[in-house]
Amino acid sequence: LAKTTQPISMDSYEGQEVNITCSHNNIATNDYITWYQQFPSQGPRFIIQGYKTKVTNEVASLFIPADRKSSTLSLPRVSLSDTAVYYCLVGAFNDYKLSFGAGTTVTVRA
Amino acid sequence: DVKVTQSSRYLVKRTGEKVFLECVQDMDHENMFWYRQDPGLGLRLIYFSYDVKMKEKGDIPEGYSVSREKKERFSLILESASTNQTSMYLCASRTTPGERGTEAFFGQGTRLTVV
């Protein structure tokens, strides 16, 4: 499993864009990148997944450069309700194991 | 909607007790997981299973065991609870990962306190 490194915490204000970068220098060819979001007192939930270039959905965008050694989760115009822990995971398509790390705690202030 | 249900939201047990944490999913998922979550440490994988009666150690299996007798149910067992097992425990499930991987669905968690 590729090791990931992401910031421990980030602060932001309502209406700003938040970008969380995850480093995964030893990512393998068949690894994909997945981000989960965890609100206080809840289990994590899937938000976005990608293999290369850019992926966008109604919640976030995921930017993956050509070398795939890092990825950036972008949350547009955050609100107080986006305060959560965000986890970056890297793993093979057919890997049954699913390991999380410490995640990035994003705090959005008014 | 996928539902992953953990049997208890809060649990208090005594040191040395045998503790069972139950998890049931209703989507016929093959892959199930148990994690514990502690402040500053994120989610740590204890055990996972990819089929009935199949189990694999995760990253921190010491002091725990699991049982998967039926596809929908995955149980975490603390053979002899200790105070350092006080934690939030989270169960998750997903279908078999394939060409694109699959998302995991989590239960609400069980906050276990061992006194």
HADDOCK unambig.tbl for C-alpha pairs under 7 A between the chains (distance, minus, plus):
assign (segid A and resid 42 and name CA) (segid B and resid 108 and name CA) 5.39 0.50 0.50
assign (segid A and resid 43 and name CA) (segid B and resid 90 and name CA) 6.86 0.50 0.50
assign (segid A and resid 43 and name CA) (segid B and resid 106 and name CA) 5.27 0.50 0.50
assign (segid A and resid 43 and name CA) (segid B and resid 107 and name CA) 5.93 0.50 0.50
assign (segid A and resid 43 and name CA) (segid B and resid 108 and name CA) 5.33 0.50 0.50
assign (segid A and resid 43 and name CA) (segid B and resid 109 and name CA) 6.53 0.50 0.50
assign (segid A and resid 44 and name CA) (segid B and resid 106 and name CA) 6.31 0.50 0.50
assign (segid A and resid 45 and name CA) (segid B and resid 105 and name CA) 6.55 0.50 0.50
assign (segid A and resid 45 and name CA) (segid B and resid 106 and name CA) 6.99 0.50 0.50
assign (segid A and resid 46 and name CA) (segid B and resid 103 and name CA) 5.96 0.50 0.50
assign (segid A and resid 46 and name CA) (segid B and resid 104 and name CA) 6.87 0.50 0.50
assign (segid A and resid 93 and name CA) (segid B and resid 97 and name CA) 6.13 0.50 0.50
assign (segid A and resid 93 and name CA) (segid B and resid 98 and name CA) 5.58 0.50 0.50
assign (segid A and resid 93 and name CA) (segid B and resid 99 and name CA) 5.39 0.50 0.50
assign (segid A and resid 93 and name CA) (segid B and resid 100 and name CA) 5.42 0.50 0.50
assign (segid A and resid 93 and name CA) (segid B and resid 101 and name CA) 4.65 0.50 0.50
assign (segid A and resid 94 and name CA) (segid B and resid 97 and name CA) 4.95 0.50 0.50
assign (segid A and resid 94 and name CA) (segid B and resid 98 and name CA) 5.01 0.50 0.50
assign (segid A and resid 94 and name CA) (segid B and resid 99 and name CA) 6.69 0.50 0.50
assign (segid A and resid 94 and name CA) (segid B and resid 101 and name CA) 6.55 0.50 0.50
assign (segid A and resid 95 and name CA) (segid B and resid 97 and name CA) 6.57 0.50 0.50
assign (segid A and resid 96 and name CA) (segid B and resid 31 and name CA) 6.88 0.50 0.50
assign (segid A and resid 96 and name CA) (segid B and resid 50 and name CA) 6.55 0.50 0.50
assign (segid A and resid 96 and name CA) (segid B and resid 97 and name CA) 6.56 0.50 0.50
assign (segid A and resid 97 and name CA) (segid B and resid 48 and name CA) 6.92 0.50 0.50
assign (segid A and resid 99 and name CA) (segid B and resid 44 and name CA) 6.89 0.50 0.50
assign (segid A and resid 99 and name CA) (segid B and resid 45 and name CA) 5.94 0.50 0.50
assign (segid A and resid 100 and name CA) (segid B and resid 43 and name CA) 5.56 0.50 0.50
assign (segid A and resid 100 and name CA) (segid B and resid 44 and name CA) 6.41 0.50 0.50
assign (segid A and resid 101 and name CA) (segid B and resid 42 and name CA) 5.51 0.50 0.50
assign (segid A and resid 101 and name CA) (segid B and resid 43 and name CA) 6.07 0.50 0.50
assign (segid A and resid 102 and name CA) (segid B and resid 40 and name CA) 6.50 0.50 0.50
assign (segid A and resid 102 and name CA) (segid B and resid 41 and name CA) 5.06 0.50 0.50
assign (segid A and resid 102 and name CA) (segid B and resid 42 and name CA) 3.68 0.50 0.50
assign (segid A and resid 102 and name CA) (segid B and resid 43 and name CA) 6.53 0.50 0.50
assign (segid A and resid 103 and name CA) (segid B and resid 42 and name CA) 6.17 0.50 0.50
